[in-house]
Amino acid sequence: QVQLVESGGGLVQTGDSLRLSCAASERLFSTAAWFRQAPGKEREFVAAISWIVRTTYYADSVKGRFTISRDSANNMVDLQMDSLTPEDTAVYYCAVQSLGSANYDYWGQGTQVTVSS
């Protein structure tokens, strides 16, 4: 059982930056990712990173503005968000895929990011 705890959300203005962090209780996963869910919308993929080879994947909407990274020594996954816009307002969730799983098996509780215009 992997426990995930997100932090770093908050209220910022358009154009500002924010860094989200996700602390994992243990490293029993192959891929870590960030998702988000805006009010009235479905949850959507934001970014992912493969833990061993550090290959990264991004949604088109955040490519070039967001950067996902991992700290293997501390079992943490960060999401650096730059040039934020009100469209980035959402609850951001950290999720991981267990080894051998094709699904994201464990999820954090989410952290709110609000970008004002």
N, C-alpha and C positions, 0 to 999 in steps of 0.2 A: 504494500500500500504506500503510495507516494502522496505526500501532502505538499500542497503548493500555496504559497502566500505571496500575494502581489502587494506592491507599495509604489508610491511615487505619483499617484494621481493628484489632480487639483484643478483649480480654475486659473486659466491663462488667457491672454489676448491673442488675437490673430497675429501670426508671424512669430510668436514665441516658440520656445523649445521646452520639452519636458522629457524626463527619463523615467521609464517604468522599470521596476525590478521584480523578479519572481524568484523566490527562494524555495528550493526543493528539499524535502527531508532526506532524500537519498537518490542516488543516481542509478535507477533501474529503468532507464528509458533510452530510446534511440533517437527520438526527435522531440524538440520542444518548439512551441509555437505561441503566438499571440492571436487572439480573436477579439472582435468587438461587437457590441450590440447597441445600436442607437434606439432611442424611444420610437416605438411603433414599427421597428424594422427587425428583420431576422438577423441572427448572429452571422457575422462574416469573417472570413479569414483575413488576417493582416500580414503576418510574416511567420516564417519557420526557419529552424536551423537544425541540421543533422549534427548530433552530438560529437561523433568521432571525426568526421572529415570536415565539419563546419560549413557544409554547403548551405547557402541561404536561398530563400524563396520569398517573394513579396507579391502582394496584390498590386495590380496596376495603379490603384488609387493612391498608394503610398510610396511607390518606387521612386527613389531619388530623394525622398524626404525622411524616411524612417530607416533605421539601421538596427538589425537584431544581432546580438552577440551573446556569447556564453562564457562563463567563468567556471571551468571544470573543477578547479580546486575548491570552490565554495558552493558548487551545485547551484549556480544562479544563472538566470537568463534575463538579459536587459533588452529594452526597446527604447532606443533614442529616437525621439520624434522632433523633427525640426519643421519650420515653416508651417506651423499648425493653422488650420482654418476651422471655422464653425462646423464644417462637414465632418470633422474628426471627433466631434463631441459624441461620446459613447461610454459605456462601461467596457473596460478592457479586461480580458481574461487570459490567463496563462494556462496552457494545456500541454500535456506530454503523451507521447505514444510509448507504451510498454514495449520492451524488447520482444520482437516477433509479432507485434500487433499492427494491424493496418488502421486502427482507430485511435483517436485521442481518448485515452482511458481515464485520465485524471485531470481535474480542473480546479483552478483556484476560485476564490469567492468573488473576484472582480474588484477593480478599482475605477472610480469615476474620473473621467477626463472631460472637462468642460472648457470650450474655447469660445470666448465672447468676441463679437465683431466690433 
